[in-house]
Amino acid sequence: MHLDLHHRPTLLKSWLASLHGPQVSLRPATVGPLPGWGALVRTAVAWHVAYALAGYAGALVIARSSSTSAVAATLREHGTPAVVGATLAIWWGAVAASTALWWVGVRQARGVSACR
């Protein structure tokens, strides 16, 4: 069964199934059936906890490094609030990048030029 990627609830389910499902992919799910809402939301929450922890680990690595870069110096100088900010930036940046790549796949699946 081919999915209608113009239908917003189906589009959201495809996004959840593609980026947060058991088989993570940057390509949108175009063939169904898709898992139910409950399973998709639980899996998405679990993935985002993992993403946040990975972002936090990355921010701590930067903050505790001996690097003289402006980012590392700022994280060391401003302590925990800066590390939390860097965690959010890493986490949300990765989510935004993966969502953008997924959206390009949606546009291609719809037959629309991704450059428009």
N, C-alpha and C positions, 0 to 999 in steps of 0.2 A: 504494500500500500504506500503510494507516494504521499508525502506530507505537503499540505498547503502552507508554504512559508510566507504567505500574505496574511494569514489568519493569526492575529496577535497571540492568543493563548497557545497555539501550536508553535509559534515562533519562540515564545518563552520556554516552552517545554523542550524544544530542540536545543536552545541555548543551554539549559540546565543539563540535558542529557549529554551534550557534546563536551562541555567544559567541566562538568562536575559529576558526570556519570562514572560507571565502573570502568569504562574504556575511554579515557580522556582523549579528545581529538580536537584539533583546531578547525576541522571541517564540520559543517552543520549536519545533524542527522536529517536526512531527506526521505528516509523510508521508515515507516512505523511498523508496529505500534510502539509508542514511547511509554516508558514506565509511568506509573501513577504519580500524582502530585506529592503525596506523602514521602515516597521513596526518594523522589528528586530533591525535595527540600531538605530532608535529613542528610542526604549525601552532600548537598551544597554546603550545609552548615559545617559538616565534618571537613570538607575540603578547605573552607575558608579559615577554620581554626588552624589547619596545617599551613596554609599560606601565611597567616599572621605569625605563626611561630617561626617559619622560615624567614620572613621579613625581619622579625626581632633578632634572630640569630645573625642575619646579615648586618643589621645595624650595630649589634654588639661587636662583631668582628671589625667593622670599620672604626668604631669608637675606641677599641682597645688595641688597634694596630699602632705600629710605630711610624706610620705614614705622616708626612708633613703636609698632606693635601689640605685644602681649605675645608672640605667636608669633614675629614677626620678631626681636624683641629676644632671645628665648631661643635662637633658631637662631644668631644672631650671637655670643652670649655663650658657647655651648657648642660651637661649631665643628662639625667633621666628624661626631662621634657624633650630634649633634642633627640634622644634615642627613640622615644615614642613617636615623635614626628617623622623620623627617618623610617621607622617601622611602617607607619601608615603610608608614606610615600612609596616605599618598595612594594608593599602589598597591593595598594591601589594601582600603582603603575603597572605591575604585572597583570592585574585583572584587566585594566584598560587595554593593554597591548594584546592580550589573548582575545578579548572581546572584539577588538578591531580586526584582528585576523579572521575570527569567526564570521564577522559581518561581511568581510570581503567574500568569503565562501558562500554566504547567503545570497549576496548580490549575483555571484556567478551562477548559483543554482537557480535563481529567478530569471537568469538570462539577461541581466542588466549589467552594463559596463561598470566595473568597479572604479573607473576613473572619473565618473560624472560627479 
